[in-house]
Amino acid sequence: MLEFGGYERDAGAFSITVRDAKNPDLGSLSLIFTDNPVALRQWVVTDPQRGVTRVTLSDVRLDPTLNRDLFVFNRFDRSTK
């Protein structure tokens, strides 16, 4: 179960932090949104050793046209020929 770990507001943005209610020492996840319009722009994962992984979204496009070849899975052939 997740618990609310905090809320912060900055100029033009806000963040919400959550963590495991039963194991808060396992780290946390913070989601950072822009204000107007509200959109996810970044997430930050803090691990149990206080290491931080930050993922920032840029040049976000809604409903882009994607090449179908991006979603083709090619199996690795382990047989010897």
Backbone as CSV, one residue per row, in Angstrom:
resi,resn,N_x,N_y,N_z,CA_x,CA_y,CA_z,C_x,C_y,C_z
1,MET,0.845,-1.181,0.000,0.000,0.000,0.000,0.887,1.239,0.000
2,LEU,0.536,2.188,-0.833,1.289,3.434,-0.890,0.736,4.441,0.096
3,GLU,1.613,5.288,0.591,1.174,6.379,1.449,1.689,7.691,0.865
4,PHE,0.973,8.733,1.163,1.326,10.065,0.706,2.563,10.511,1.469
5,GLY,3.607,10.907,0.727,4.854,11.296,1.371,5.121,12.782,1.336
6,GLY,4.312,13.523,0.600,4.519,14.960,0.578,4.029,15.616,-0.697
7,TYR,3.888,16.921,-0.613,3.433,17.748,-1.725,4.260,19.023,-1.685
8,GLU,4.788,19.419,-2.829,5.540,20.668,-2.905,5.066,21.463,-4.105
9,ARG,5.065,22.773,-3.958,4.667,23.658,-5.046,5.795,24.632,-5.300
10,ASP,6.068,24.846,-6.590,7.089,25.781,-7.022,6.461,26.645,-8.106
11,ALA,7.159,27.635,-8.587,6.634,28.500,-9.645,6.368,27.668,-10.901
12,GLY,5.103,27.477,-11.238,4.722,26.784,-12.455,4.749,25.274,-12.385
13,ALA,5.000,24.697,-11.190,5.070,23.246,-11.082,4.689,22.787,-9.674
14,PHE,4.376,21.497,-9.569,4.128,20.897,-8.252,4.555,19.439,-8.292
15,SER,4.821,18.882,-7.120,5.232,17.483,-7.049,4.462,16.754,-5.960
16,ILE,4.282,15.468,-6.181,3.617,14.581,-5.229,4.568,13.415,-4.985
17,THR,4.784,13.077,-3.727,5.686,11.983,-3.381,4.908,10.880,-2.679
18,VAL,5.205,9.635,-3.047,4.577,8.473,-2.418,5.680,7.486,-2.018
19,ARG,5.341,6.625,-1.041,6.266,5.573,-0.612,5.460,4.403,-0.078
20,ASP,6.108,3.279,0.118,5.462,2.084,0.651,5.131,2.327,2.120
21,ALA,3.864,2.219,2.467,3.431,2.501,3.836,4.049,1.549,4.850
22,LYS,4.221,0.289,4.466,4.769,-0.702,5.399,6.292,-0.701,5.437
23,ASN,6.913,-0.178,4.396,8.380,-0.165,4.298,8.884,1.178,3.787
24,PRO,8.703,2.252,4.531,9.103,3.571,4.038,10.605,3.698,3.782
25,ASP,11.418,2.838,4.388,12.861,2.898,4.171,13.278,2.361,2.804
26,LEU,12.338,1.789,2.047,12.653,1.271,0.717,12.815,2.370,-0.322
27,GLY,12.468,3.592,0.018,12.623,4.707,-0.910,11.301,5.368,-1.220
28,SER,11.312,6.171,-2.270,10.106,6.916,-2.620,10.081,7.214,-4.121
29,LEU,8.914,7.635,-4.570,8.708,8.054,-5.946,8.054,9.430,-5.916
30,SER,8.666,10.379,-6.618,8.090,11.721,-6.731,7.710,11.966,-8.182
31,LEU,6.510,12.461,-8.395,6.019,12.823,-9.725,5.948,14.341,-9.799
32,ILE,6.572,14.934,-10.807,6.614,16.384,-10.949,5.787,16.776,-12.168
33,PHE,4.864,17.692,-11.948,3.924,18.151,-12.980,4.074,19.643,-13.219
34,THR,3.810,20.075,-14.457,3.671,21.501,-14.725,2.265,21.907,-14.321
35,ASP,2.089,23.208,-14.070,0.792,23.728,-13.624,-0.236,23.894,-14.733
36,ASN,0.137,24.645,-15.749,-0.852,25.047,-16.731,-0.302,24.883,-18.141
37,PRO,-0.641,23.830,-18.839,-1.574,22.779,-18.444,-0.889,21.761,-17.524
38,VAL,-1.700,21.024,-16.775,-1.154,19.984,-15.902,-0.624,18.857,-16.784
39,ALA,0.669,18.566,-16.648,1.300,17.517,-17.446,2.491,16.958,-16.675
40,LEU,2.659,15.645,-16.731,3.806,15.000,-16.100,5.067,15.407,-16.850
41,ARG,6.065,15.894,-16.136,7.312,16.322,-16.770,8.532,15.574,-16.255
42,GLN,8.405,14.949,-15.071,9.567,14.289,-14.500,9.131,13.341,-13.396
43,TRP,9.920,12.282,-13.175,9.740,11.490,-11.968,11.109,11.216,-11.379
44,VAL,11.114,11.096,-10.054,12.358,10.906,-9.320,12.165,9.715,-8.391
45,VAL,13.054,8.730,-8.524,13.021,7.545,-7.671,14.197,7.644,-6.712
46,THR,13.910,7.555,-5.417,14.958,7.529,-4.401,15.002,6.124,-3.831
47,ASP,16.157,5.465,-3.925,16.269,4.081,-3.478,16.635,4.011,-1.991
48,PRO,16.679,2.808,-1.418,16.954,2.675,0.018,18.303,3.249,0.457
49,GLN,19.269,3.331,-0.453,20.575,3.894,-0.102,20.635,5.399,-0.370
50,ARG,19.508,5.983,-0.642,19.362,7.411,-0.952,19.926,7.786,-2.314
51,GLY,20.139,6.795,-3.167,20.520,7.077,-4.543,19.309,7.618,-5.284
52,VAL,19.525,8.544,-6.182,18.428,9.202,-6.891,18.539,8.938,-8.388
53,THR,17.425,8.497,-8.970,17.313,8.354,-10.422,16.243,9.313,-10.882
54,ARG,16.617,10.198,-11.797,15.710,11.237,-12.275,15.454,11.035,-13.762
55,VAL,14.181,10.999,-14.153,13.794,10.878,-15.557,13.018,12.142,-15.923
56,THR,13.525,12.858,-16.932,12.895,14.101,-17.362,12.329,13.917,-18.767
57,LEU,11.095,14.304,-18.948,10.438,14.223,-20.249,10.591,15.561,-20.967
58,SER,10.958,15.490,-22.238,11.061,16.715,-23.034,10.522,16.431,-24.423
59,ASP,10.151,17.473,-25.108,9.598,17.354,-26.453,8.481,16.313,-26.488
60,VAL,7.580,16.400,-25.526,6.472,15.450,-25.418,5.474,15.724,-26.534
61,ARG,5.092,14.654,-27.219,4.116,14.771,-28.305,2.938,13.861,-28.001
62,LEU,1.760,14.386,-28.119,0.553,13.602,-27.885,0.067,13.010,-29.188
63,ASP,-0.251,11.739,-29.185,-0.757,11.013,-30.349,0.138,11.106,-31.578
64,PRO,1.433,10.819,-31.430,2.290,10.861,-32.621,2.053,9.642,-33.509
65,THR,2.424,9.751,-34.752,2.382,8.610,-35.655,3.707,7.880,-35.510
66,LEU,3.644,6.609,-35.106,4.849,5.817,-34.892,4.946,4.708,-35.922
67,ASN,6.145,4.427,-36.350,6.391,3.355,-37.294,6.107,2.019,-36.614
68,ARG,5.332,1.166,-37.259,4.973,-0.141,-36.687,6.207,-1.002,-36.410
69,ASP,7.287,-0.778,-37.148,8.513,-1.554,-36.957,9.137,-1.334,-35.580
70,LEU,8.766,-0.265,-34.905,9.270,-0.028,-33.549,8.778,-1.082,-32.569
71,PHE,7.714,-1.796,-32.924,7.077,-2.736,-32.004,7.193,-4.189,-32.469
72,VAL,8.187,-4.470,-33.297,8.418,-5.832,-33.771,9.483,-6.468,-32.892
73,PHE,9.161,-7.643,-32.360,10.105,-8.377,-31.524,10.795,-9.424,-32.373
74,ASN,12.102,-9.343,-32.450,12.891,-10.334,-33.193,13.573,-11.255,-32.192
75,ARG,13.221,-12.527,-32.250,13.828,-13.508,-31.348,15.303,-13.710,-31.680
76,PHE,16.070,-13.888,-30.644,17.483,-14.204,-30.819,17.576,-15.706,-31.104
77,ASP,18.162,-16.052,-32.224,18.273,-17.457,-32.619,19.547,-18.043,-32.041
78,ARG,19.425,-18.954,-31.079,20.586,-19.557,-30.426,21.078,-20.814,-31.152
79,SER,20.351,-21.266,-32.156,20.778,-22.482,-32.861,22.028,-22.199,-33.676
80,THR,22.856,-23.203,-33.784,24.056,-23.065,-34.612,23.741,-23.566,-36.013
81,LYS,24.269,-22.897,-36.996,23.981,-23.251,-38.378,25.230,-23.681,-39.082
